Amino acid sequence: MHRLGGEEFTDLGRLWLNARHLARYRPTLRRAVAGQEAIMRDTLTAVIEDGVRSGEFTTTDALGACVVILVAIDGLGSYVNDEPPFTHPALDTLVFTTAERELGLPARTLRGRG
């Protein structure tokens, strides 16, 4: 999550945003995007389930928490093409606060890591 504000995220965000858009018109790309989304969902859901088992996270719906977190990340990525870049303090913490809420963590738990 700490890499979401860096240049690497900007480049990846642009690629992902464009891939998702173009996937509407290109079946092969649509399958590749869907496959990558499934990998991300499965991986993050497994991390959340592991965290629930270890007592680090509290959620009754690991997949639901995963989806909400990924939607927050995608939403943040929708700003990558803004020129000049749009900034606001809410965007700096959006994914952290969303993940903390979904995982039953106290505020600022994830922002303190990195």
C-alpha positions as CSV (number, residue, x, y, z in Angstrom):
1,M,0.0,0.0,0.0
2,H,2.9,2.3,0.7
3,R,3.9,2.1,-3.0
4,L,0.5,3.5,-4.2
5,G,1.7,7.1,-4.2
6,G,5.0,6.5,-6.1
7,E,6.0,6.8,-9.8
8,E,5.8,3.0,-10.2
9,F,2.1,3.1,-9.2
10,T,1.5,5.9,-11.6
11,D,2.9,3.9,-14.5
12,L,1.2,0.7,-13.5
13,G,-2.0,2.7,-12.9
14,R,-1.9,4.1,-16.4
15,L,-1.4,0.7,-17.9
16,W,-4.2,-0.9,-15.8
17,L,-6.6,2.0,-16.5
18,N,-5.9,1.7,-20.3
19,A,-6.1,-2.1,-20.3
20,R,-9.4,-2.1,-18.5
21,H,-10.8,0.5,-21.0
22,L,-9.5,-1.3,-24.1
23,A,-10.6,-4.7,-22.8
24,R,-14.1,-3.7,-23.8
25,Y,-13.2,-3.9,-27.4
26,R,-10.5,-6.6,-27.4
27,P,-11.6,-10.1,-26.3
28,T,-8.0,-11.4,-25.8
29,L,-7.2,-8.4,-23.6
30,R,-10.5,-8.8,-21.8
31,R,-9.5,-12.4,-20.8
32,A,-6.0,-11.2,-19.7
33,V,-7.5,-8.4,-17.6
34,A,-10.0,-10.8,-16.1
35,G,-7.3,-13.3,-15.4
36,Q,-5.1,-10.7,-13.6
37,E,-8.1,-9.5,-11.6
38,A,-8.8,-13.1,-10.5
39,I,-5.1,-13.5,-9.4
40,M,-5.2,-10.2,-7.4
41,R,-8.6,-11.2,-5.8
42,D,-7.4,-14.7,-4.9
43,T,-4.1,-13.5,-3.6
44,L,-5.4,-10.6,-1.4
45,T,-8.3,-12.8,-0.2
46,A,-5.8,-15.4,0.9
47,V,-3.8,-12.8,2.8
48,I,-6.9,-11.6,4.5
49,E,-8.0,-15.1,5.4
50,D,-4.5,-15.8,6.8
51,G,-4.8,-12.6,8.9
52,V,-8.2,-13.6,10.2
53,R,-6.9,-17.0,11.2
54,S,-3.9,-15.5,13.0
55,G,-6.1,-12.9,14.8
56,E,-4.6,-9.9,13.1
57,F,-7.7,-9.0,11.1
58,T,-11.4,-9.2,11.9
59,T,-13.8,-9.7,9.1
60,T,-16.5,-12.2,8.4
61,D,-16.2,-11.7,4.6
62,A,-12.6,-11.9,3.4
63,L,-13.6,-11.7,-0.3
64,G,-15.9,-8.7,0.4
65,A,-13.1,-6.9,2.2
66,C,-10.8,-7.7,-0.7
67,V,-13.1,-6.3,-3.3
68,V,-13.7,-3.1,-1.4
69,I,-9.9,-2.6,-1.0
70,L,-9.2,-3.3,-4.7
71,V,-12.0,-0.9,-5.7
72,A,-10.4,1.8,-3.5
73,I,-7.0,1.1,-5.2
74,D,-8.6,1.2,-8.7
75,G,-10.4,4.4,-7.7
76,L,-7.1,6.0,-6.7
77,G,-5.7,4.8,-10.0
78,S,-8.4,6.7,-11.9
79,Y,-6.5,9.9,-11.2
80,V,-3.2,8.9,-12.8
81,N,-3.7,10.7,-16.0
82,D,-4.7,14.1,-14.5
83,E,-2.5,17.0,-15.7
84,P,-1.7,18.8,-13.5
85,P,-1.9,16.0,-11.0
86,F,-4.9,16.2,-8.7
87,T,-3.9,16.0,-5.1
88,H,-5.9,16.1,-1.8
89,P,-5.1,14.7,1.6
90,A,-8.1,12.4,1.4
91,L,-6.4,10.6,-1.5
92,D,-3.2,10.1,0.5
93,T,-5.0,8.0,3.1
94,L,-8.0,6.6,1.1
95,V,-6.7,3.0,0.7
96,F,-5.2,2.8,4.2
97,T,-8.4,4.0,5.9
98,T,-10.5,1.7,3.7
99,A,-8.3,-1.3,4.4
100,E,-8.2,-0.6,8.1
101,R,-12.0,-0.4,8.2
102,E,-12.5,-3.5,6.2
103,L,-10.0,-5.5,8.2
104,G,-11.2,-4.4,11.6
105,L,-7.9,-2.5,12.4
106,P,-7.5,0.6,14.5
107,A,-7.1,3.8,12.6
108,R,-3.5,4.5,11.4
109,T,-2.4,0.9,11.9
110,L,-1.4,0.4,8.3
111,R,-0.1,3.9,7.7
112,G,2.5,3.4,10.4
113,R,4.1,0.5,8.5
114,G,6.4,0.6,5.6
